[in-house]
């Protein structure tokens, strides 16, 4: 039942994204999208991601970071605070590997990236991997671009939970899309038509991640009212590349202002 201000849930706590005491509040019972930090507007999955990130790499501000398809409060925090941050978008309107003149993002196809091997300490994808047609290729590319000891940290809705992951749509050889289930679209800041969901992931996602990438994946599940981390489908996946991370902290300063903002299961 909503209070006099229309909130169905309202809790005071500490936000891991903006790193401030805050109030988390929702005016809709679907907390994943609507349970926001009233300081920075971060959603529960973003707070979960930052909680894991700061636990594993408290030096994240010094790292070389690639984030694919940013657009959240967590993305803005990374862009503002990490001097080695680089954002990319799937933007075929400009050549792959080039930078958008006004938006500031680099145009990259996650399945066939133009970055050199071992370019990044950290790759971040937030609710991206359920929209990729060839997740095995994307994961292999992420692994290729990670430095030894580097991490791929991501959120992806694990909607099938204990049930096997299932493909919803696939790309045919002629480039057209074959829908195996009723089409579902999520919001996309680059496309008013949204992004097609290609896979409904289950908890077998970690085994698939490891097989496709050669990395070692852990699923983090957090339920913590004090950090506003309460909702469905807010698991955080962390995949680690073998090797020892470079802790020298000699990433060159970034410019003062940036624009940012195969087959599956046979």
N, C-alpha and C positions, 0 to 999 in steps of 0.2 A: 504493500500500500504506500502510495506517494505521500510525502510530507507537504506542508503548506507551500513550499517552493517548487514542488513537482518532482523532487528527487525520490527515487525508489531505494537508493543506497547512498550513504554519505559517511565517510570515515576519515579521520585525521591520521596523518602518518608522515613518512619521509619518502620522497620520490627519488628513485635511483637515477632518473634521467636528468632532471634539473638540479639534483643534489641539494634540495631544500625541504624544510618542513612544509607540508602541503595538506590539502584536503582532496580526497578522491570522491567523485560524485557521479551518479548516473541517473538520467531521467527515463531510461529504457531498461527493461529487464535483460536485454542481450548485452551483457557486460563486456564482451570482447571488443565491441566497437564503441560502446557508450560510457564506460566507466573511466572517466578522464581525470587527469591531474589538473586542478584548477589553476596551477601556475603555468605549466608548459603544454598542456593538452595531450600529454602522452597517454596511450592506451595501455592496458595490462600487459600485452605481449611485449611492448617496448620496454616497460619497466622490468619485465623478466629478462629480456635480452641484456639490458644494461647491468642488471644484478649479476648475471653470469660473466659478462665481459669484465667488469671491474674486479670480480673475484679471480679470474684467470689471468688477466693482463691489466693490472692496475696502472701500468705505464702506457695505456692505449693512446694517450695524447701524443706520444713520441713516435708512434708506429706509422709505417706506410700502409694506408688502408684504401681498398677499393670497395665501394658500395655500388651494387647494381640496382637500378631503378629505385632511388631514394624518393622520399616524399613525406616522411613522418617527423614527429617531434624528435625522435631519436636520431634521425638523419640530420636534422638541423644542429643537434648537439654535437654530433661527430664532425660536421663541417665547420662549426664555429671553433671547436676546441682542439682538433687533431691537425697538426701542421702538415702532415703527410697525407691528408685525405683527398681522394679523387672520386668523383661521382660519374657514373655512366648511365645512359639510357639506351633502350633499343630504339634507334632513330635512323631508319633507312633513308630519311630525306637528305642526309648528308653522308659523305664517305665514311666507312668504318675506320675508326681510329682518329677521326678529326674531332675538333671541339666546336660545339654550337656557339655562334658568335654572341648571342644575347643570353642564352640559358646557362652557358658555362659548363654543360655536361659534355662528356666524351661519348661519341656514338660507338656502341659495342653490341655485337651479337654474343650473348652469353655462351652459346654453343660453339662459337668460332672466334675467339678473342684475338685482338692484335697485339696484346701486351707481350713483352719478352718473358721468358721463363724466369721464375723465382723473383718476381717484381714486388710482391707484397708480403707484409707480416700478417695481415688480416684481410679477409674478404667477408663482407657482410651482405646477406640477402634477407630482406624482410617480406615475407609473403610473396615470393617470386617463383619458387620452385614448383608450385602447383599449376603454373601457367606455361611451363616449358614443354615443348614437344619432344625433345630428346634430352631428358634429364641426365642420361649417362654421359652424353657429350659435354653438357654444361659442367657436370661434376668433374670430369676429367680435365677440362680447361681450368677450372678453379684450382684443382690440385697442381696443375702445371705452373700456374702463375704464383703459387704460394712459395715463400722461402722455406727452407728446412726449419721445422719447429713452428711454422705458421699455422693459423687457425682459420677455418671457415665457420662462422657463427651465423645461424639463421633461425628465423621463425617460419613455420609452414603449418597450416591447419591439418592436424592429424585426425581427419573426420571419421575415418573408418576404424580407428582405435585397434581393437584386437582382431578385426577382420582383415583379410589381405587387401593390400593396395590394389586399386582398379583404375585402368585407363578409361577416361571419358571421351577423349578425342585423339586422333592421330593425323599426322601429315602424310598425304599420299605422294607417290613419286612425282606427280605433275604439279605439286605445290598446293593442291586443294586440301580441304580439311574433311575428314570423315568423322562424323559424330557417332560414337558408340553408345552414348547415353544422352539424355536430354541436355541441351547446352545450358551451361551456367556461366555467368560473367561476374567478375569483381570489378570494382572501380579502378580506373587507370588514368593518372594525371596526363599521360601522353596521348590518350585516345578516348574521346567522349563515348565511344561504343563499349568501352570496358575491355577487360582481358578475359579471354576464354579459359576456363578451368580445364586442364588436360588430364589431371590425375587426382583421384581421391586417395590420399595417402593413409596407410595404417602404420602400426608400430613396427612392421617389417621394414620401414623406411631406413632404419639404421644399417641393416644388413645390405640393403640395396646401395645406400650411400657408399659403404666401404668397398663393395664389389666393383662399383663403377669408378671410384676415385683412387683406390689404394690408400685412402686415409683411414683413420681410426675414429669412430663416431660415438659420442655419448649423448643421450637424451636427458636433459634437465627438466624436471617438473617441480614447480614452486607453487605453494599455496600460502601466502603471507599477507594478512590483512594490514599489517603495519607498513608495508610497501605498496599496497594497492594491487597486489598480484593475485587476483581472484577472477577467474572466468574460464570458459571453455576454450580448448584448442590454443593454449598459450605455451606449449612446450618449446624449449630452445634446444636446437641441435648444434653441437660443437664437433667439428671434424679436425683432427690434428695431423699434420704432416710430420713424418719421422724426421728427426734431426734436432739440433740444438738451436734455439732462437738466438738471433743477434740482439744483444742487450746494450749495445754501445750507445744508442740514443743519438746517433749523428745524422738523423734524417734532416735534410736541408729545410729551412723555413719555407712555408707556403706563402703565396701572395696575400696581401692584406685583405683583399676582398675577392670573393668567388661567387659566381652564379650557381645556384643550386635549384636550387630552391633556396637413335637406335631403337631401339626397341625397349619396351618395358615389360618385364615378366613374360618373356617368350613371345 
